């Protein structure tokens, strides 16, 4: 009777628990009370799930194994022996309940324990079934929610499609898309940014929701590369999702300060070309962008692409088949004529020439869009003068033109035409009394009729034009099949570089700058290296030009600036009582285009604690030659912070006293090519000493680059050159190796980086390379 009552109480206690874990703990405690046990252990599926009187970490596992196997009837704990009894649990989760106490258990108590184990087994099975039903109900509800969300998506997209079909105003359709995307994804912010018509390197937000008016104004005419995730989505033509935005390496500081927690962006296309990006974000909290969210945003982006493409089709229909600015054939008419020429019978062949202006952006930025339009019109006139009556010249867009030569035998007539065009466009232009120069690069492709289509022939011409640009511009190149493979490698390198920015594959190297009179290290130059996961260390010569071309130099350069300031500030804390180290960071022309560059420099200094005077910004002479008025204003703002400016590679062909007077320069760095010849050519030594004296006269510091031999050092020191750097002192070092050098005076050989740089080859150092 007593056993029955105890089992009833046991059942009531276990059944009252809401889940398996609670039921297991309650069962063990109840069994201990009913049988007067001192210790108890419940094992389920080979693991301890509940204990009484004995912490889990003190359970003698080996003894417990022997007990459950029937090889032992006592348990030794803290020197005290316990008699034990056990009962097995069957069912879905097999296990065993072990009890121990000082005096042995009776047969009746063992029977009671087995009864309790059976009750626990049945209760756990019931709880398991309840949990399965609960999960099934949750899955059913999730399915219902998914179906409802898909129905809402279908309804919203159908509404957009009806608006496109009715040819409603484009801005109204795009507003509808951004609002619907925010509603369906349950976020507070959404927007659509597109490339500016007049400058494809900049974007403006044309539809938005949840973006403050002040921030909206800042997002007008912003460089693509400065847009963080949105810019990467456009440049890489891929979805970019960031769950934790504040801690992302590509986060834009202004956006972080606006408290954006998560963002996702997808490219928007027009006739297959990226023209913008649709993005949504969350201010409320970090958001995980699951597959459903990505598919929803992709669907809205595709409809935005459809609306934009449809609007462009209408514009093209209105403009017929000619360019409104120059009167030349447009892309559509040019392609049609090329297709007809390639399909014609009795014709020998067709040649396409792709003509791209080399310095148009400089003219457009420095003299204004009106002057730029006049230059394009003048170029169109010269192209017409070069052609035969039966040839076609077209403006494909921006500063890109194309020439079609029909019924030509072989590539030679196209080569003659390319030479004629290069020479014609090289001549100066008189634009409102101002003399302007704008050369061109031309890609030439030839095909016999019936062997290819217009699209492929244009691709060949484009690849050849790309090769002409690589060879130095102001020339032409003829398509060869190997160019396609080279371009594919270029595209792969670009994709790898975009991944490197996201996955933070860059490292800094530091080369000491030494005071020649005392041989003490006075500063460091920060140089970036790319640690490719498959190709290993990639030198700057291979990736810095590509980073500048794609705009990726902006996030890379910002990281270099911040990391260099942080590291220099850290080293200066170890040098208490010594002269603080300076750190030099190279700046590219692309970075100088950023309107917020002075604010970025100020932020890097403030975040690192590095004094402004300890930071030196290095600029190349070629960058100063092509500067715009805004460039000088930004440099003056940076100077007002207390930062010093240096001209890198001084004397390599662009030197002018005018630049030294106009720009607020503090330091000139004598190019390595002069230092190399000091010991061999008297003229080189005289010229180098002349640059040093020029620096002294203008009260500028001089730094000799590329010192590799004692003779060079002696000549420079005797000539009163103030500072120097080069492999004679140390090659670019890792942060750890540089720390060792600063502390001990010698870098550990195993930590020295950049061994391959000893060949003396010059690497581009813009952006901290």
Secondary structure as UniProt FT lines:
FT   HELIX           2..15
FT   HELIX           20..35
FT   STRAND          39..44
FT   TURN            45..46
FT   STRAND          47..52
FT   HELIX           56..58
FT   HELIX           61..68
FT   TURN            69..70
FT   STRAND          74..77
FT   TURN            78..79
FT   STRAND          80..89
FT   STRAND          95..101
FT   HELIX           107..165
FT   TURN            166..167
FT   HELIX           170..185
FT   STRAND          189..195
FT   TURN            200..201
FT   STRAND          202..209
FT   HELIX           213..218
FT   TURN            219..221
FT   STRAND          222..223
FT   HELIX           224..226
FT   HELIX           229..236
FT   STRAND          240..242
FT   HELIX           245..247
FT   TURN            249..250
FT   HELIX           253..257
FT   TURN            258..259
FT   STRAND          262..270
FT   TURN            271..272
FT   STRAND          273..282
FT   HELIX           291..318
FT   TURN            319..321
FT   TURN            324..326
FT   HELIX           331..343
FT   TURN            345..346
FT   STRAND          349..357
FT   HELIX           360..367
FT   HELIX           369..386
FT   TURN            389..390
FT   STRAND          392..397
FT   TURN            398..399
FT   STRAND          400..406
FT   HELIX           412..426
FT   STRAND          429..431
FT   TURN            432..433
FT   STRAND          434..436
FT   STRAND          440..448
FT   TURN            449..450
FT   HELIX           454..470
FT   TURN            471..472
FT   STRAND          476..478
FT   HELIX           481..503
FT   STRAND          506..515
FT   TURN            516..519
FT   STRAND          520..532
FT   TURN            533..535
FT   STRAND          536..538
FT   HELIX           540..550
FT   TURN            551..552
FT   HELIX           553..574
FT   TURN            575..577
FT   STRAND          582..586
FT   HELIX           589..592
FT   TURN            595..596
FT   HELIX           597..608
FT   HELIX           612..614
FT   STRAND          615..620
FT   HELIX           621..625
FT   HELIX           629..640
FT   TURN            641..642
FT   STRAND          644..650
FT   HELIX           657..662
FT   STRAND          667..670
FT   HELIX           672..676
FT   TURN            677..680
FT   HELIX           682..697
FT   TURN            698..699
FT   STRAND          701..704
FT   HELIX           710..718
FT   TURN            719..720
FT   STRAND          723..724
FT   TURN            727..729
FT   HELIX           735..744
FT   HELIX           749..751
FT   HELIX           755..759
FT   TURN            766..768
//
